[in-house]
Amino acid sequence: MSGYAWYMVQDAAGRYGELPVTDAHASASRHIVPVLTLLALAFYLAYGHWLGRPMNGDADDLLKLHEIRSFLATGAIFDRSLPDILQPEPYVSHWPWIVDLPYALVAALLGVFLGPERALSAAVFAVPLLLLVPAFFCYARLVGAVGFRDRTSALPFAVLVALPGFAEFAPGRIDYHNLQVLLLLAGLVLLLKGGRGAAFGNGVAVALATAISPEFAAFHALLMSFYAFDYIAGRAGGTENMAWFGGGMLGAAAVLFVAIVPPENYGIARCDTYSAPFALALGLAGAVFAALPALAPLRGWAAQAVALGLLTAAALGVTISLFPQCLGGPYAVLEAHYRDYFLAAIGQEKSFLERGDLVLSGSLPSLAVLFIGALAPAALCLTGRRDRATVAIALFSVLAVVQALFYFRYLRYVPFFSGLGLPLVVAALLPPSLANRLRLECALPDAPWQRLVLSAPGAALAMLLAAYHLAVPPVTAASTVITVADAGCGPLAPMPSYDWPQGAVVLAPPVLGVRLLAAEQHPAVVATPHHPAARGIERVARFLDPGKDDPRVFLDQSRANMVAVCAWQASFPQPIEARYPFAASLMKGVPPPWLRKCPADAGSGLRLYGYGDAPCPTSPGTAG
C-alpha cells in the first residue's frame, strides 16, 4: 500500500496513528510500551537527581524553594513579598502563588508524617514527576497524531529525542516551566481532539498559562488562530468551538484575576506578573471570540474575517493605550545598569546569532539533529500531506525553532517538537521493508526525493547558522564583576548550612546569594539573580567594583553586616584581576582592615567576612 493510500485509509478511520491492530502481541504492546517508557523516563530523571547531576536547573529553582518554604510558613496568598531578601527594599515575587500551590499542598499533607523540611524535600522531588505523567501521555497522543501506524514503536524514540525537554520535569526542577510545557501539550491535544468541551478547556488552559507567565504568548496566539480560522473558513463546529474557547478564556481570566491579584491592586499594572494588563487582554480577546459568533447578520468568510480582525485589533489597542509601559516586556522598567551587570552575561538571554560558542562547537551536530526533527513536519506538509494534525504540529514546531533562534531560552522546548518529527525522518530514510519490521510505517510520500526533503530544512538551517558565524564572528560578552565573584563555588545547589547569627544580612553576588538563601538555615541576603532584586544587584556590583568610591557606602546602603564571595580561581585570566582589584582581593582572602575574615566550610569555595560588630557564622565543617 502506498504512503498516501494508507493515509487515506487512516484519515477515514478518523484516528491519527490508531488503526485497529489485529496482532495480539502488538495490541498488548500499545498499553505496555507507553507505561514502560514512562517508568524508564521517570527513573532516569530521578537517578540524575540522586547522583547530584540533574539534566537541567538554574537559580530559579533555588529561589522557588525559598518562596515555597515562606508560603508554607505564612499561608499568605496575596502578599508576595519574600522575607530575607533585603536590598533593603522589599523583594516582591513576580511568580503568582498558584505556581507554589502543588508543592505546598503535597508538603502540607506529608508534613504531618515527615516534619516540615523533609516534607518540603519530598514535595520538591515528587511533584515534578507527578506533573510528568499527564505531560507524557499528552506527548504520546501527539506522537500518534503524527501518523504512525503503531505509535508505540515510535514513542520510545520520540521520548529519547525529547529527553532534554523532559528534563523540565526532573525532581528538583520546581520552576514554572514544567507547568507551561504541560499546558502547551494539553492545548495541542485538545485542539486536535476538537469539540466544545475541548475548546472550552483550551480557553481555560491559555488563561492559566498566561497567569503563570506570558512566556508562551506566541504559542497561545497560534493556538487561538486555529479557532479563528475554523470559524472564518466555515469548518464544521468552527463557530461553536470559537465561542466556547472564548468563553473559557474570558471566565478563567476573571477568576484568576480575583484569585491572584489583591483587591487594592486591581488598577495597578505589573508587567512582570499577572495583573490588570494581562487580565484585560485575555478578557477582551475571550469576549471577542465568545460574542462574535452570536452576531447572526455576519455571513461569508470575508465579513467574518474583517469583523474578527477589527475587534481583535480594537481589544489590543485598548490594552496598549491603557498600559503602554508593558510594551517593552517585564524588564522594560529596569534601568540600564541591571542589564549591563546581569542580563548581558546570561547566555539564554541572547539569540543564536550571538551564540557562536554553541553553533561553532561540538554541539552543532546535535543542533542540526534538533532542527531536522523539528522542521520535518513542515517539510512533510510541503510534499502534500496537509491533514489537520500534521499542519498544527508543523506550525508549532516552526514557531518553536524561530523563537529559539532569536531568544535562546526557547531552545529548551525545541526537543519536544524534534521528537515528533525525527521518527518521520528515520522512517523516510529506512527501506520500507525495514521500517515495516520496526513498526515505523507511517504516511509518507512514495518518491525518494520527497522523502529526502524531510531532512532538508533543518540541515539547511544548521549550515546557514554555521556559515553566518564564520562570516560574522559573535561578540563575546565581557565578564562582569558579579559573574566573576559568583564563579568558583561549585555546582549550583544550596550552600552548606551555617549557624548564622541573628540579624545577619549578607552582601553576596546574586547567584551565591540565592544559594545561601535556599539552605534551611540561612541569613538575609541583599540580592538574588532576578529582576525584582535590581537595586540589590546594583549595590553588590558597585561594592565589588567601587572605583573611586568607598565600598563601605554600598554596605551601609544595603544595611549588610557580612560579605560573601566565591574563592579566586587559578583559571581566571590576569586581566580580570587588573580590572576588578577590590573583588579579586576579597576572593583571594585579603580583605581591607574594616572587614574581618570569617571561617568558611572547606568544601564550599566561600570567602566570608564580617562588617561592624556582627559575629561570624559557624559550621561543623569550618576551618579557620
N, C-alpha and C positions, 0 to 999 in steps of 0.2 A: 504494500500500500504506500503510495507517495506521501510525502510530508503534508502537502496541502489537502489531499483527500482524507488523510487521517484526521487533520484538523477540523474538516467539515463535519465528520462524524462526532468528534469531540464537542464541537460547538453545538451541534444538535442535541447532544445529551444534556447540555446546559450545566456541566460541572467541569471546571477547569482542572485537568490533571487527575480526575477521579472517576474514570470509566470503570465499569464493573470488571473485577478481576476474578476469573474463574478458578485459577490455581489456588488450592487451599493453603499452600506454603506462602504464596505471595499475599494472600488475603490476611494471614496471620501477621506477616511482616509489616503490614500497614499500621498495625497497632503496636507492635513490639519495637520496631526500629525508632520511631519518634521518642518513645519513653527511654530507651537505652541511650539515644543521642543526648537527650536532656540530662540524664543522670551523669553521663560522661562529661558533659559541658560543666555542670554544676560542680562535680568533683575536681575538675581541672582548675576552675576559678577558686574553689576553696583551698586546694592544695597550694596554689601560689600564695594565698593569704597566710596559710600556716607556715610556709617557708620564709615569710617576710619579703617575698618578691612579687608583689601584685603586678598585674599587667598594666594597670592604669592607676591614677591617683594624683592629687595635687593638693595645694594648700586649702582649697575649698572644703575638702573632707575634714581637715583639722578644725577649721572654724565651725563647720557644721556640728562637729562633735561637741564643741563648747556651747553652741547655740541650743542643741537638744538637751544637754545637761542643764542649762539655765531654764529652759522651757519646763522641764520636769520639776525643777526646784520651785518655780514661781507659779506655773499654770497660767501665766499671763498670755492672753491671745492678742490683744491689740497693742500692748506695749512691746515693741520690737527693739528697744534699746538693750544692748548686751552689756552685762557687767564686766568689769576688769579690762576693758579697752578704754583707757583714759588718755586722751590726747592733750589736754584734759577734756575737750569737748566730747559729749556722749557719742557713742557709735550706735547708729540706728541701722539694723539689718535691712538689706534690700530683698531678702527672701521672705515670702509670706509664711505664716505659721502652718498652713496646710502641708507644706513640704516636710515639716518636722513631725507631723501627726502620725504617720505609720510607725516611725521609730519610737515616738513617745508612748503610743498605745502598747506596743509589744514590751517595751521596757517597764511600763507601769504594771502590766499583767505578770511579768516574770519577777518583778521586784519583790513580790510577796514571798517568793521562794528563794531568790538568789541574793537579795540585797540590791540597793540602787545601782552601784557601779558595775557589778557583774551582770546585772540585768541589762544595763545600757550596752555593755560589750556584746552580750548575746544578741541584742536587737540590731546593733551595727553589723554583726555577722549575718544574721538570718534574713532581715528584711530585703536586702538586695537580691538574695536567692529566691525569696518568695515572689518578688516582682519579676524575676526571670521566667517563672513558669508561664504566666499569661503572655509575656512578650515572646517566648519561644514558640508557643502554639500559634500565635498570630503570624509569626515568621514562617512557620511550617505551612500555614494556609497560603501565604504569598508564594512560597516555593511551588506549591501545587498550582497556583494561578498562572505561573509562567508557562505551563503547558506540557509537563512531563506525564507520560502515560502512567508511570508509577512514581509518585513524588517521593516515596520513602527511600528510593535508591539515590535520588539527588539530594535529599535533605542532609545527610551527614557531610557531604562535600560542601554544600552551601554554608552550613554552620562553621565548618573549618575555615572557609574563606572569610566569613563574617566574624571570626573569633575576636579580632581587635575591637570590633564594635560591641560584642557581648561582654567585653571587659568592663563596660559601664555597670554591669550587674554583679561584679565581683564583691565578695564580703569586704566591708570597709569602704566601699565606694558609695558614699552616702550623699553626694551632691545631688542636684535635681535632674541631672542628665538622664538617669535611668527612667525616671517618670516621664520625661519628654519623649524618649525613644518608645516606651510602651504606648503612650497615647498616639504617637505617629503611626506605629504599626497597626494599632487597633483602628485608627481612622482609615487607613488604606483597606483593611479587611472589610470594614463597614461600607466603604464606598463601593467595593466590588460586589458585596452581598446585595445591596440595593434594598428598596422598601422603605416605608415610612418610619418604622421603628429604628432602622439603621441610620436613616438620615437624621432623625431627632438625636440619637446617641452621638452622631458625629458632631452635631452642633454643640452639644454639651462638652464633648472632648476638646473641641477647638477652644471654647471659652476657658475650660480648666487648664489647658496647656498654656494659654496666654496669661492666665492669672499666676501660673508658676513662673514663667519667664517668656518674654516675647522673642526668644532666640529662634524659634521655629516659625516666625511670622510668614516667611516666604513659602514654606511648605503648606501652611494653612491657607494662604491665599490661593495656592494652586488647587488645594482640595475644594475650596469654595467655588473655584472656576468650573469644576466638573458639574456641580449642581446648577450653576448658571447656564452652562452650555446645554445641559439636558432640557432645561426649561425653554431656552431660546430655540433649540432645534426641534422642539415638539416631541421628544422621545417619550415613550410610554412611561407614565408615572413621574415625568420630569417636573411638572407643575406642583404636584403634591409633595414630592420629595424636597424641592427647594423650600417650600413653605414650612415643612416640618423641620428641616435643617435650620432655617432662620429662627423658628420658634424656640428650638433647643438652645441655640446660641444666645438669643435675647434673654430667655429665662435664666440660664446659667450665669450669664454676665451679671444680672441683677442680684441673684442670690449670693454669688461670690463677692460682689462689692460689699454687701451688708455683712458678710461673714468675715471679710479680711480688713476692711477699712474702718477705723474708729469713727463714730458719728461726727466728732469735731473736725475730722479731716476730709469730710466729703467733698468740699470745694477746693482742696489743695492738690496741686499736680506734683506727683513724684515720678520722674521719668525713668527711674531705675527699678520700679516695682509697681504692682497692680494698684492703680489709683484711678482718679476721675478720667484722665485721658484714655486709658485702655478700656475702662468700662463703657465710656461713651462711644468709642469707636466700635466695640463689639456690639453694643446695644443698637446703635443706628444701623449697622450692617445687618444685624439679625432682623430688625424691624423691616428693612427694605426687602429682604428675602422672604419674610413671612407675609408681608402685606401685598407685595406686587402681584402675586398670582390671584389675589382676590379682586383685582381690577378687571372685571369682566369685559369692558369695552375693548381691551387690548387684543387685537387679532393679528397674527402674522409675526414671523420671526423678526422682521425689521423694527416694527413698533416695540416689541418686547425688548430687543437689544438696546434700542435708544433709551427707552424708559429705565431699564436696569442700569445702563451706563450713567445716565444723568443723575439718578437717585444715589447711586454709589458715590459718584464724584461729589455730590452735594453733602453726603454724610462725611466724607473725608475732609471736604472743605470746612465744614462746621467744626470738626475736631481740631484741625490745624489752626483755624482762626482763634479758637478759644485757648489752645495750648501750644503756641508756636515754639516755646522753649524746648519741646521734646523732639523737634525735628532732627537734632544732632545726636539723638540716642542717649543712653544712660550716662555717658561720660562727657556730654556737652557742657555741663555746668562746672566741670572741673577746670582748674587753672592749668596753664601750660607746664608748670613745674611738676605736676603729678605725672603727666605723660612723659616728660623728659626723664624723670627719675625712676619711673616704673614701667609704664606700658611699652616704651620703646625697647626695653630689654626682654620682653616676653615674646618668644617665638610664635606662639599661637595667635598673636595679635597682628601678624604680618600676612602678606599674600605669598603665593608660590613664586611670584616674580621677584620677591625679596628674599627667598629662601634657597639660595644656591648651595648652602651646606647640606640640604636634603636632596635636591634634584641632581646635583653633580656629586653623588656619593654612591656607596654600595646599596642605598635604598632605592635607586632608580628602577632596577628590575621589578621590585615589589610594587612600586608605584605604577609601573606600566601594567602589571597584572591587575591591580585595582581598577585602573582606568578602563582596561579592556573589558573586564567583567561588568562594570557599571554602565558602560555605553553600549554593550551588546544588545539589550532590548531595543534601544533606539535604532541601531543598525538593522535589527530584525524587522522593525516597522518599515524601514526604507526598502526592504526586499519584498514587501507586500503583505505581511501579516499585521493586521491592524484591529484585532479584537480589543474589547474594552480593557481587559486586564493587562495585555501587553502594552497598550498605549499609556495606560496610567502608570505602570511601573517604569516605562521608558521615560516619561516626563519627570517623574520624581527622581529618577536616577540622574538624569541630565542636570536637574536643578541642584542635586547634592554635589555633583562634580564642579559646577560653576561656582557655587558658594565656597567650596574648598579652595578653588583656585584664587579667589580674591580675599578670602578670610580663612586663614589656615585652621582655625579652631573647628571648622566644619569637616575637616578630613576624618575626624573620628567616626563620622556617621556614614562615610562612603562605603566601608566594608559591608554594611548591611545590603546595599544595592549591588555591590560586586558579587556577593554570594548568590544573588538571584540570577545574575547574568552569566557568570563564568561557567556554570554547568552547561548552559546552552552552547557556549563556545567549544567546550570539550566535546559535547555530543556532536557538534557540527564537524569537528576535525577528525573524529574517530570513524573508521569504516563502519557502515551501517550494521554489518553482522556483529561487530564487537560492541557497538552501542546497544544492540538488542540484547546481547548476552549480559551486559552490565545493567540492563533495565534502565537505560538512559534514553529510550526512544521518546522523541518529542516532535512537535510540529515545526519542521524546518524546511526551507526551500530545497529542491532537488538539485539545482545547478551547483557544481562545485565552487564556481566563482562567487556565487551568492553566499555560500557557507563561509568562505574566507572573508567576506565583507564584515562578518560579525566582529572580527578582531581588529578591523582597520581603524575605526575612530579612536579607540583607546591607545593603540600603538602610535598613531599619528600624533595624538596629543602629547604623549610622553616624549617623542622625538622633538616636537616643537618646543617643549619646555627646555629640554637639554640644549637645543640649538640657541634658544633665547639667552640662556645663561652663559653659553660660550661666547656669544656676541656682546652681551651686556653683563659684565660681572656684577654681582649684587654688592651693595654697600653693607659692610659688616658694622652692626651697631656697636658703638664703643661701650665698654663696661662702665656702669655707674658705680658710685661708691657704695650704694646699698647692695648691689648684686655681688660686689667683691666681699663685703663684710658678711654676706649671707652664705658665702661658699665655704666649704670645708667642715661642716658639722655632720657629715654623714648622710645616710638615706633619709628621705622625707618621712618623718614619723614623730610622734610626741617625744619630747626630751625626757631623760630620766627624772624621776620625782625628787625634788628637793624639799627640805623643810624651810619654807620661805618665812621670813619674819613678817609679822602683821604690818600691813600698810606698805608692803614692798611694791614699788612701781618701777618696772624695768624698761629702759630705753634700749631697744634692740632693733636691728634691721628687720623688715616686715616678716619675711618667711621664718626667721628664727623666733620672732615674736609670737606668731601663731602656733609654732611648735611648743613653745613654753606654755602657751595658753591651753593647749589641748591635753596636757597632763592632768591627772586627777587633782593633785595638789599643785597649784600654780599661783604665780604672782599676777598683779595687774601689768599690762603692757601698754606701750604708747602707740604702737602701730601694728597692723596686720596687712598682708598684701591684697587689700580690697579697697575699692574706691571710697566707701564711706569713711575710711581712715586716712583720707588725703592730707589732712592737717598734720596728723601724726607722722606720716611718711615724709612730709616736708621738713619737719623738725628733726627727724632722725638723719635725713640726708644733710642738713645744714650743720648738725652736730659733728657728724663724721667727716665732713669736708667744710670746715668753718671759714677757710680763707683768712682774712684779717680779723674776723670776729672772735670774741671769746667764746669757746664752746659751752661754757657754763651757762650762758644766756639761754641756750636751747634746752638744757636740762631744767632750768628754772621755769621756762615757759610751759614745759610739759609736766612739771611737778614730779619728775622722776628722781628716785634716790638710788638707782642702780643702773649699771650699763652692762650689756652683754653683746659680744661679737663672736664670730667663729675664729678659730685659730688660723694663723697665717700658714699658707700652703707653699711648699718649696716650688711648686709648678707655676706659681704666679710669675709673669714676666716682670723684668726690672722696671719698665716704665710705670707699672701700676703703683709701686711704692713711691716713685718720684711724684706721681700725680696726686696721690692721696697719702701724704706722710703721716697725718694725725691718725687716720684709720689704721694704717699699717702698723704704727707703734702700739696701738691697742691690741691688734690681732697678734702681735709678737710678744705681748705680755709686758710691755714697757709703758706704763701709764704716766700721766703727768702727776705732780705732787698732790693735787687736790682729789685724786681718785685712789682708793685703797684696793689692792689686789685681793680677791677672794678665792678660796679653794674651789675647784670645779671637778666634777667627775672625770676621771682619767680617760674614759672612753667617749666622752661627749663631744670633744673638739671645741669646748667652750672657753672663752675668756670672760670672767666675771669680775666686776669692780663695784665697790661701794662708794657712794657720794653722800657727803654730810655725815650725820650720826647714825644712819641706818646700819644695823648689824648684817653680816653676811649670811647667806643661806647655808645650810649644812645638808650633807647627804652621806649615807653609809659608804658610798664609793669615792668620796672626795679625797684628794691628795693635796697636801699643802704645797 
